[in-house]
């Protein structure tokens, strides 16, 4: 792309001109799709096309922060493709034939130790109601973050964050419970 034309499109995008987006798609769409193919070869063409669309849309929306002194417009959009690919991977459950190491683990059917189960139940009971709900939706009902977000009327990133924080609090509570159990054993 000609540097003057690129500068003009960047200027239009920064001013919020709606015509800038389609021009940027026409200039960079195919190149970014080729980049997405190399960056995410395991995804389908439809998924990569969707990622590129999202990346260009995000890049145009954030164009006010684009600084040509820090890099080219092409690298700006490539960065958006990488971010959108990561977000796509986080929101899409892995398939076992494409990524067996990321597939859902098999469930262990050996009965749990009753002492551990009781300690875990006590640790869960000490959590807030909100933490218990998000843990139940994700870990017991096996809902993905999109479904949790819909149920709780929050966005997907917030659902992911709440689950992560709830699991951390549960680990902390379980450690405290284990310490109490260990102390009880020493006293007896």
C-alpha positions in Angstrom: 0.0 0.0 0.0 1.2 3.5 -0.8 2.4 5.4 2.3 0.3 8.4 1.5 -2.8 6.3 1.1 -2.1 4.4 4.3 -1.6 7.7 6.2 -4.9 9.0 4.8 -6.7 5.9 5.9 -5.2 6.0 9.3 -6.2 9.6 9.6 -9.8 8.8 8.5 -10.0 5.9 11.0 -8.7 8.1 13.8 -11.4 10.6 13.0 -14.0 7.9 13.0 -14.8 8.0 9.3 -16.8 4.8 8.5 -15.3 4.5 5.0 -11.8 3.8 6.4 -12.8 0.3 7.7 -13.8 -1.3 4.3 -10.8 0.2 2.6 -8.5 -1.3 5.3 -10.2 -4.6 4.9 -9.7 -4.6 1.1 -6.0 -3.7 1.5 -5.1 -5.9 4.4 -7.7 -8.7 4.5 -6.0 -11.2 2.3 -2.5 -10.6 3.8 -3.9 -10.9 7.3 -5.7 -14.1 6.4 -2.4 -15.5 5.1 -0.8 -14.5 8.4 -3.7 -16.1 10.3 -3.1 -19.3 8.3 0.5 -19.4 9.4 -0.2 -18.3 13.0 -3.2 -20.7 13.5 -2.9 -23.6 11.1 -5.1 -25.8 13.2 -8.2 -23.5 12.8 -10.6 -23.7 10.0 -10.7 -21.2 7.2 -14.0 -19.9 8.4 -12.6 -19.4 11.9 -9.5 -17.6 10.6 -11.7 -15.3 8.4 -13.8 -14.5 11.4 -10.7 -13.8 13.5 -9.3 -11.5 10.8 -12.6 -9.6 10.6 -12.6 -9.1 14.4 -8.9 -8.1 14.3 -9.5 -5.4 11.6 -12.6 -4.2 13.5 -10.7 -4.0 16.7 -7.7 -2.3 15.0 -9.9 0.3 13.4 -11.7 1.0 16.8 -8.4 1.4 18.5 -6.7 3.4 15.7 -6.4 6.5 17.9 -3.6 4.8 19.8 -1.8 3.7 16.6 1.6 5.4 16.4 3.4 4.9 13.1 6.7 5.7 14.8 6.3 2.4 16.8 5.5 0.2 13.8 3.7 -0.3 10.5 0.0 -0.5 10.1 0.5 -4.0 8.9 2.2 -5.0 12.1 -0.6 -3.2 14.1 -3.2 -5.5 12.4 -1.0 -8.6 12.8 -0.9 -7.9 16.6 -4.7 -7.7 16.5 -4.8 -11.0 14.7 -2.6 -12.6 17.4 -4.8 -11.1 20.2 -8.0 -12.3 18.6 -6.6 -15.7 17.9 -5.7 -16.1 21.6 -9.2 -14.9 22.6 -10.7 -17.4 20.1 -8.6 -20.2 21.6 -9.7 -19.3 25.1 -13.3 -19.2 24.3 -13.4 -22.4 22.1 -13.0 -25.8 23.8 -10.2 -27.9 22.3 -11.0 -30.9 20.2 -9.2 -34.1 21.1 -8.0 -34.9 17.6 -6.4 -31.5 17.1 -4.9 -31.0 20.5 -5.0 -34.2 22.6 -2.8 -32.6 25.3 -5.5 -29.9 25.8 -8.5 -32.3 25.7 -10.7 -32.8 28.8 -9.1 -35.2 31.2 -10.8 -38.5 31.8 -12.7 -38.6 35.1 -11.2 -40.7 37.8 -13.9 -43.0 39.2 -12.1 -44.1 42.3 -14.1 -43.0 45.4 -12.6 -40.0 47.1 -11.3 -40.1 50.6 -14.2 -39.0 52.9 -12.0 -36.8 55.0 -10.9 -34.9 51.9 -14.5 -34.7 50.6 -15.7 -33.3 54.0 -12.8 -30.8 54.1 -13.6 -29.7 50.6 -17.3 -29.2 51.4 -16.4 -27.2 54.5 -14.1 -25.0 52.4 -16.8 -24.5 49.7 -19.3 -23.6 52.4 -17.1 -20.8 53.6 -17.0 -19.2 50.2 -19.4 -16.4 49.2 -22.7 -17.3 47.4 -21.4 -15.8 44.2 -18.2 -17.9 44.3 -20.2 -21.0 45.0 -22.5 -20.3 42.0 -19.7 -19.7 39.5 -17.8 -22.8 40.7 -20.9 -24.9 40.4 -21.7 -23.6 36.9 -18.2 -24.1 35.6 -16.9 -27.2 37.5 -20.0 -29.1 38.3 -22.3 -28.3 35.4 -19.3 -28.0 33.0 -20.6 -24.9 31.3 -18.3 -22.8 29.2 -17.6 -19.2 30.0 -20.0 -17.9 27.3 -22.9 -19.9 28.9 -21.9 -18.8 32.4 -21.9 -15.2 31.2 -25.3 -15.6 29.7 -26.7 -17.1 32.9 -25.2 -14.5 35.1 -25.8 -11.6 32.7 -22.2 -10.6 32.6 -19.6 -10.6 29.9 -17.4 -13.6 29.1 -14.2 -12.0 30.4 -15.9 -11.3 33.7 -17.2 -14.8 34.0 -13.6 -16.2 33.4 -12.2 -13.8 35.9 -14.8 -14.6 38.6 -14.2 -18.3 38.1 -10.4 -17.9 38.4 -10.8 -15.8 41.6 -13.3 -18.2 43.1 -10.9 -21.2 42.5 -8.1 -19.2 44.1 -10.2 -18.5 47.1 -11.3 -22.2 47.3 -7.6 -23.3 47.2 -6.9 -20.8 50.0 -9.8 -22.1 52.0 -8.8 -25.7 51.4 -5.3 -25.0 52.5 -6.6 -23.5 55.7 -8.9 -26.5 56.2 -5.9 -28.9 55.6 -3.9 -27.0 58.2 -6.7 -27.3 60.7 -7.0 -31.0 60.0 -3.3 -31.5 60.4 -3.4 -29.5 63.7 -6.3 -31.7 64.9 -4.3 -34.9 64.1 -1.3 -33.6 66.0 -3.4 -32.8 69.1 -5.0 -36.2 69.1 
